[in-house]
Amino acid sequence: MNKNTFIVGFMLFALFFGAGNLIYPPTLGIESGTSYWGAIGGFLITGVGLPVLAVMAISFVKDDARELANVVHPTFGLIFTSIVYLAIGPFFGIPRAATVAYEMSIVPFTDVSAVVLLIFTIIFFVLVGLVSLNPSKIVDLIGQMLTPILLLAILGLIIGALFLLSGTQMAPIDGYTSAPFFTGFIEGYLTMDAIAALAFGIVVVNAFKERGVMTQKGLVKATGKAGVITAIGLIIVYSALGWIGSKMASHGDYTNGGEILSAAANNMFGSFGALLLGIIVALACFTTCVGLVVAAGQFFEKVTPFSYKSIALIVTAGSFIISNQGLETIISYSVPVLVFIYPIAIVLIILPFISRFIPQRKAFYRGAIFFTFFISLYDGLTEFGLEMPGITPYMEVIPFLEIGLGWLIPAIIGGLLGIMIGQLSTKSKDSKHGAA
């Protein structure tokens, strides 16, 4: 691996490692308790494996995530990809990252107030906007400068935990008691990294193109190597943060992962721990926000009449407004949308790796996505609190629905039906041409 591979791999790590990556592993750790290693195994599949696969999937196509979805239908490709970019951008992803940065790097040192949040977000988003206006420079800025500082700060927290953090794992709660692996699998959705990867993929591909890698084979190979570097870093950090959470159960009760990490840092290092954690959070959330603004700007520049700089400023301003609604509000309305989007995104990520070996590629895509769409729509509406007594009894017979994987079997059935329908359609056309 050459220097560029490591730099891009470090950049991708920093882009992925944002708000959700900090607050969800400790929560998983404290809730899974003695079932921690099974739970973190499931979490790593959706929190690390899928994002890396998604970036590689983008390297197979000439453009961006829309090209993957266009196989189903161009209209679907435009609408779904736009929803993904809006979700990970100004609606949920960027505001969540900014408010987590505020909660964990500012709140410990001052009184909580709407005015303080406003001042923080003004400064935060001015910096995000300034850096995002020069997307060609973010690889060097993040990959060479900010990521090493971030990794050193995280390493300090992990080493401190190994030697200074005492505590015992408690009995698992909720779904971690009966199905820790699958519960961790679903928790990995909340990082938003698999759908963020659909956006970050083109940033990575463009970074390698700017460094002279032009062939598709070369891009796939380079992206895969950078993905391995990113995956190793994320696996180590997630596992360590989750382990810290599992040790904190005996120290008290906490409402979210931010509180768990803050208490752990204070337990290990006192006031210096709060400063160390503040540095980690601020850098992690800042790099992720920059990456998301750049990705959204590059996508919407292609599908709207606006310039990249105009879109980057609009996304930054919109994120600023939503950030001031507060972290709990943002999380509450983001979860149902993520539950709806994620299964469709997962299927789109996996299909490019298997469809090349399957006949009737377009029909296969359409069948798999069509069935997945209806199951994930039901799950999203249920998560939102909408009751559907006329449908629910029929949905409950679907395998794995209770563990959040009800879309899996329908996606497979839909894909197979798509192949059958596609082959019948082809035979019908051939017979008509033969008769003519």
ChimeraX attribute file (.defattr): number of C-alpha atoms within 10 A of each C-alpha:
attribute: neighborCount
match mode: 1-to-1
recipient: residues
	/A:1	9
	/A:2	8
	/A:3	8
	/A:4	17
	/A:5	21
	/A:6	19
	/A:7	22
	/A:8	28
	/A:9	26
	/A:10	26
	/A:11	31
	/A:12	30
	/A:13	26
	/A:14	27
	/A:15	26
	/A:16	30
	/A:17	27
	/A:18	30
	/A:19	27
	/A:20	23
	/A:21	24
	/A:22	24
	/A:23	23
	/A:24	22
	/A:25	31
	/A:26	28
	/A:27	27
	/A:28	27
	/A:29	33
	/A:30	28
	/A:31	26
	/A:32	31
	/A:33	26
	/A:34	21
	/A:35	22
	/A:36	26
	/A:37	18
	/A:38	18
	/A:39	29
	/A:40	28
	/A:41	18
	/A:42	20
	/A:43	30
	/A:44	23
	/A:45	19
	/A:46	24
	/A:47	31
	/A:48	24
	/A:49	18
	/A:50	22
	/A:51	28
	/A:52	26
	/A:53	23
	/A:54	27
	/A:55	30
	/A:56	29
	/A:57	25
	/A:58	29
	/A:59	26
	/A:60	19
	/A:61	17
	/A:62	12
	/A:63	15
	/A:64	23
	/A:65	32
	/A:66	23
	/A:67	18
	/A:68	24
	/A:69	24
	/A:70	17
	/A:71	17
	/A:72	21
	/A:73	15
	/A:74	14
	/A:75	12
	/A:76	14
	/A:77	18
	/A:78	16
	/A:79	12
	/A:80	19
	/A:81	24
	/A:82	17
	/A:83	15
	/A:84	22
	/A:85	25
	/A:86	18
	/A:87	20
	/A:88	26
	/A:89	27
	/A:90	25
	/A:91	21
	/A:92	24
	/A:93	29
	/A:94	32
	/A:95	31
	/A:96	30
	/A:97	27
	/A:98	31
	/A:99	25
	/A:100	25
	/A:101	27
	/A:102	26
	/A:103	19
	/A:104	22
	/A:105	21
	/A:106	19
	/A:107	15
	/A:108	15
	/A:109	12
	/A:110	9
	/A:111	9
	/A:112	13
	/A:113	9
	/A:114	12
	/A:115	10
	/A:116	15
	/A:117	20
	/A:118	16
	/A:119	10
	/A:120	17
	/A:121	22
	/A:122	16
	/A:123	10
	/A:124	19
	/A:125	22
	/A:126	15
	/A:127	13
	/A:128	22
	/A:129	21
	/A:130	13
	/A:131	19
	/A:132	25
	/A:133	20
	/A:134	11
	/A:135	19
	/A:136	15
	/A:137	13
	/A:138	21
	/A:139	22
	/A:140	15
	/A:141	15
	/A:142	27
	/A:143	23
	/A:144	16
	/A:145	15
	/A:146	18
	/A:147	23
	/A:148	15
	/A:149	15
	/A:150	21
	/A:151	19
	/A:152	12
	/A:153	18
	/A:154	20
	/A:155	15
	/A:156	14
	/A:157	23
	/A:158	20
	/A:159	12
	/A:160	16
	/A:161	21
	/A:162	13
	/A:163	9
	/A:164	13
	/A:165	17
	/A:166	15
	/A:167	13
	/A:168	13
	/A:169	21
	/A:170	19
	/A:171	15
	/A:172	20
	/A:173	15
	/A:174	11
	/A:175	16
	/A:176	22
	/A:177	17
	/A:178	12
	/A:179	15
	/A:180	27
	/A:181	24
	/A:182	22
	/A:183	23
	/A:184	28
	/A:185	24
	/A:186	20
	/A:187	22
	/A:188	26
	/A:189	23
	/A:190	22
	/A:191	25
	/A:192	27
	/A:193	29
	/A:194	27
	/A:195	28
	/A:196	25
	/A:197	29
	/A:198	29
	/A:199	29
	/A:200	28
	/A:201	26
	/A:202	23
	/A:203	27
	/A:204	26
	/A:205	28
	/A:206	18
	/A:207	24
	/A:208	20
	/A:209	14
	/A:210	11
	/A:211	11
	/A:212	11
	/A:213	17
	/A:214	13
	/A:215	10
	/A:216	14
	/A:217	12
	/A:218	15
	/A:219	22
	/A:220	20
	/A:221	15
	/A:222	23
	/A:223	27
	/A:224	20
	/A:225	19
	/A:226	26
	/A:227	28
	/A:228	16
	/A:229	19
	/A:230	25
	/A:231	21
	/A:232	12
	/A:233	18
	/A:234	21
	/A:235	18
	/A:236	12
	/A:237	20
	/A:238	23
	/A:239	20
	/A:240	22
	/A:241	26
	/A:242	29
	/A:243	25
	/A:244	28
	/A:245	29
	/A:246	28
	/A:247	23
	/A:248	28
	/A:249	22
	/A:250	13
	/A:251	14
	/A:252	8
	/A:253	11
	/A:254	15
	/A:255	8
	/A:256	12
	/A:257	23
	/A:258	23
	/A:259	17
	/A:260	27
	/A:261	26
	/A:262	21
	/A:263	19
	/A:264	26
	/A:265	25
	/A:266	17
	/A:267	18
	/A:268	20
	/A:269	17
	/A:270	13
	/A:271	13
	/A:272	12
	/A:273	21
	/A:274	24
	/A:275	20
	/A:276	19
	/A:277	22
	/A:278	23
	/A:279	18
	/A:280	24
	/A:281	28
	/A:282	22
	/A:283	22
	/A:284	27
	/A:285	31
	/A:286	27
	/A:287	28
	/A:288	28
	/A:289	32
	/A:290	25
	/A:291	30
	/A:292	30
	/A:293	29
	/A:294	29
	/A:295	27
	/A:296	23
	/A:297	27
	/A:298	21
	/A:299	22
	/A:300	18
	/A:301	17
	/A:302	11
	/A:303	10
	/A:304	10
	/A:305	9
	/A:306	13
	/A:307	13
	/A:308	21
	/A:309	18
	/A:310	13
	/A:311	22
	/A:312	27
	/A:313	20
	/A:314	16
	/A:315	22
	/A:316	26
	/A:317	17
	/A:318	16
	/A:319	25
	/A:320	22
	/A:321	15
	/A:322	20
	/A:323	27
	/A:324	20
	/A:325	15
	/A:326	18
	/A:327	19
	/A:328	12
	/A:329	13
	/A:330	19
	/A:331	15
	/A:332	11
	/A:333	14
	/A:334	19
	/A:335	18
	/A:336	19
	/A:337	21
	/A:338	23
	/A:339	23
	/A:340	22
	/A:341	22
	/A:342	22
	/A:343	26
	/A:344	25
	/A:345	23
	/A:346	19
	/A:347	18
	/A:348	22
	/A:349	26
	/A:350	14
	/A:351	19
	/A:352	20
	/A:353	13
	/A:354	9
	/A:355	15
	/A:356	10
	/A:357	9
	/A:358	13
	/A:359	13
	/A:360	19
	/A:361	20
	/A:362	18
	/A:363	22
	/A:364	28
	/A:365	27
	/A:366	21
	/A:367	25
	/A:368	28
	/A:369	26
	/A:370	18
	/A:371	20
	/A:372	27
	/A:373	19
	/A:374	15
	/A:375	22
	/A:376	24
	/A:377	19
	/A:378	20
	/A:379	24
	/A:380	20
	/A:381	16
	/A:382	16
	/A:383	17
	/A:384	16
	/A:385	10
	/A:386	11
	/A:387	12
	/A:388	11
	/A:389	8
	/A:390	8
	/A:391	10
	/A:392	12
	/A:393	10
	/A:394	9
	/A:395	14
	/A:396	12
	/A:397	11
	/A:398	16
	/A:399	15
	/A:400	14
	/A:401	16
	/A:402	10
	/A:403	13
	/A:404	17
	/A:405	19
	/A:406	22
	/A:407	25
	/A:408	21
	/A:409	17
	/A:410	22
	/A:411	25
	/A:412	18
	/A:413	16
	/A:414	22
	/A:415	28
	/A:416	19
	/A:417	17
	/A:418	23
	/A:419	23
	/A:420	17
	/A:421	16
	/A:422	19
	/A:423	15
	/A:424	12
	/A:425	12
	/A:426	13
	/A:427	12
	/A:428	12
	/A:429	12
	/A:430	12
	/A:431	11
	/A:432	10
	/A:433	9
	/A:434	8
	/A:435	7
	/A:436	6
